[in-house]
């Protein structure tokens, strides 16, 4: 019998697909979450948006590193503690999103303001209880409604093309 992960077409099946999935999610997330949070901090205007674009490449690298080096290992250890054998793919995906967004929003609520202001200070710690819940909410809904569905759709299309190619070779 095939492994459930191998049957699921919406999720990455190997390292290359995992990288593609991460790239799609991280690019969408950084390009939406950062401008929204900066806009809420400084006001929404064309100038503020254009200014936020200067920070996005640096934040994207930081996000990818945080996902691979910090959030991924933490979430990987936490997932089995919350999931049961009978939990389906949707439950696993949602829990993965909640745990990843929690870890990343905790980290990036501290790191983001320092990168944005180009100044290391205690301000992100002082404002943490005010900013973290807001940042978590923004990141969670962007992930659930936009970034993750697009990445899962890309995986589904990729796997569909792979299946078509494999069936045409066998025919």
C-alpha positions as CSV (number, residue, x, y, z in Angstrom):
1,X,0.0,0.0,0.0
2,X,1.3,3.5,-0.9
3,X,2.3,5.9,1.9
4,X,-0.4,8.6,2.5
5,X,2.2,11.3,1.9
6,X,3.0,9.8,-1.5
7,X,-0.8,9.7,-2.4
8,X,-1.4,13.3,-1.3
9,X,-1.0,15.5,-4.4
10,X,-1.1,18.9,-2.5
11,X,2.1,18.5,-0.5
12,X,5.7,18.2,-1.5
13,X,7.0,14.6,-1.9
14,X,10.7,15.2,-1.9
15,X,13.4,17.7,-1.1
16,X,13.2,19.6,-4.5
17,X,9.4,19.9,-4.2
18,X,9.9,21.0,-0.5
19,X,12.2,23.8,-1.7
20,X,9.7,24.9,-4.3
21,X,6.9,24.8,-1.8
22,X,9.0,26.9,0.7
23,X,9.9,29.4,-2.0
24,X,6.3,29.9,-3.1
25,X,5.0,30.3,0.5
26,X,7.9,32.5,1.7
27,X,7.8,34.8,-1.3
28,X,4.0,35.3,-1.1
29,X,4.2,35.7,2.7
30,X,7.0,38.2,2.9
31,X,5.5,40.3,0.0
32,X,2.2,40.5,1.8
33,X,2.8,40.3,5.5
34,X,5.7,42.8,5.7
35,X,3.9,45.6,3.8
36,X,0.7,45.1,5.9
37,X,2.6,45.2,9.2
38,X,4.7,48.2,8.1
39,X,1.6,50.0,6.9
40,X,-0.1,49.4,10.2
41,X,3.0,50.8,12.0
42,X,3.6,53.8,9.8
43,X,0.4,54.4,7.9
44,X,-0.6,53.1,4.5
45,X,0.7,55.2,1.6
46,X,2.6,54.8,-1.6
47,X,5.8,56.0,0.0
48,X,5.5,53.6,3.0
49,X,4.9,50.7,0.6
50,X,7.8,51.6,-1.6
51,X,10.0,51.9,1.5
52,X,8.8,48.4,2.6
53,X,10.0,47.0,-0.7
54,X,13.6,47.8,0.4
55,X,13.3,45.6,3.4
56,X,11.6,42.6,1.7
57,X,14.7,40.9,0.2
58,X,16.5,41.0,3.6
59,X,13.4,39.8,5.4
60,X,12.9,37.0,2.9
61,X,16.4,35.6,3.6
62,X,15.7,35.9,7.3
63,X,12.3,34.1,7.0
64,X,13.8,31.2,5.0
65,X,16.6,30.8,7.5
66,X,14.2,30.9,10.4
67,X,12.0,28.4,8.8
68,X,14.8,25.9,8.0
69,X,16.9,26.4,11.1
70,X,14.5,27.2,13.9
71,X,10.7,26.8,13.1
72,X,11.1,23.6,11.1
73,X,13.0,21.6,13.8
74,X,10.7,23.0,16.6
75,X,7.5,22.2,14.6
76,X,8.8,18.8,13.6
77,X,9.2,17.9,17.3
78,X,5.8,19.4,18.3
79,X,3.6,17.9,15.5
80,X,3.7,14.3,16.8
81,X,2.7,15.4,20.3
82,X,-0.6,16.9,19.0
83,X,-1.5,14.6,16.1
84,X,-3.1,11.2,16.2
85,X,-2.8,8.3,13.8
86,X,-6.3,9.0,12.4
87,X,-5.8,12.8,11.8
88,X,-6.2,13.6,8.2
89,X,-4.2,15.8,5.8
90,X,-6.2,18.9,6.4
91,X,-5.8,18.7,10.2
92,X,-2.0,18.1,9.7
93,X,-1.7,21.1,7.4
94,X,-3.7,23.4,9.7
95,X,-1.6,22.4,12.7
96,X,1.6,22.8,10.8
97,X,0.5,26.3,9.8
98,X,-0.5,27.3,13.3
99,X,2.7,26.0,14.8
100,X,5.0,27.6,12.1
101,X,3.2,30.9,12.2
102,X,3.4,30.9,16.0
103,X,7.2,30.3,16.0
104,X,7.9,32.6,13.1
105,X,5.7,35.4,14.4
106,X,7.4,35.3,17.8
107,X,10.8,35.6,16.2
108,X,9.9,38.1,13.5
109,X,8.0,40.4,15.9
110,X,11.4,41.0,17.4
111,X,13.7,40.7,14.4
112,X,11.5,42.6,11.9
113,X,11.4,46.0,13.6
114,X,15.2,45.9,14.0
115,X,15.7,45.1,10.3
116,X,13.2,47.7,9.3
117,X,14.7,50.4,11.4
118,X,18.3,49.2,10.8
119,X,18.8,49.6,14.5
120,X,19.1,47.1,17.3
121,X,17.1,48.2,20.3
122,X,14.8,47.0,23.1
123,X,11.8,48.6,21.5
124,X,10.5,45.3,19.9
125,X,10.6,43.7,23.3
126,X,8.8,46.7,24.9
127,X,6.1,46.6,22.2
128,X,6.0,42.8,22.0
129,X,2.7,42.2,23.8
130,X,1.0,44.8,21.6
131,X,2.5,43.8,18.2
132,X,2.8,40.0,18.4
133,X,-0.9,39.1,18.5
134,X,-1.5,41.4,15.6
135,X,1.4,40.1,13.6
136,X,0.3,36.5,14.4
137,X,-3.2,37.2,13.1
138,X,-2.0,38.8,9.9
139,X,0.5,36.1,9.2
140,X,-2.0,33.3,10.1
141,X,-4.7,34.5,7.7
142,X,-2.2,35.3,4.9
143,X,-0.9,31.7,5.2
144,X,-4.3,30.0,5.5
145,X,-6.1,32.0,2.8
146,X,-3.4,32.9,0.3
147,X,0.2,31.5,0.6
148,X,-0.5,27.9,1.5
149,X,-3.4,27.4,-0.9
150,X,-1.4,28.7,-3.8
151,X,1.6,26.5,-2.9
152,X,-0.6,23.4,-2.5
153,X,-2.2,24.2,-5.8
154,X,1.2,24.4,-7.4
155,X,2.1,21.0,-5.9
156,X,-1.2,19.6,-7.2
157,X,-0.4,20.9,-10.8
158,X,3.2,19.6,-10.6
159,X,2.1,16.1,-9.4
160,X,-0.7,16.0,-12.1
161,X,1.9,16.8,-14.8
162,X,4.2,14.2,-13.4
163,X,1.4,11.6,-13.4
164,X,0.5,12.5,-17.0
165,X,4.1,12.2,-18.1
166,X,4.5,8.8,-16.4
167,X,1.3,7.5,-17.9
168,X,2.2,8.6,-21.4
169,X,5.6,6.9,-21.0
170,X,3.9,3.7,-19.9
171,X,1.4,3.7,-22.7
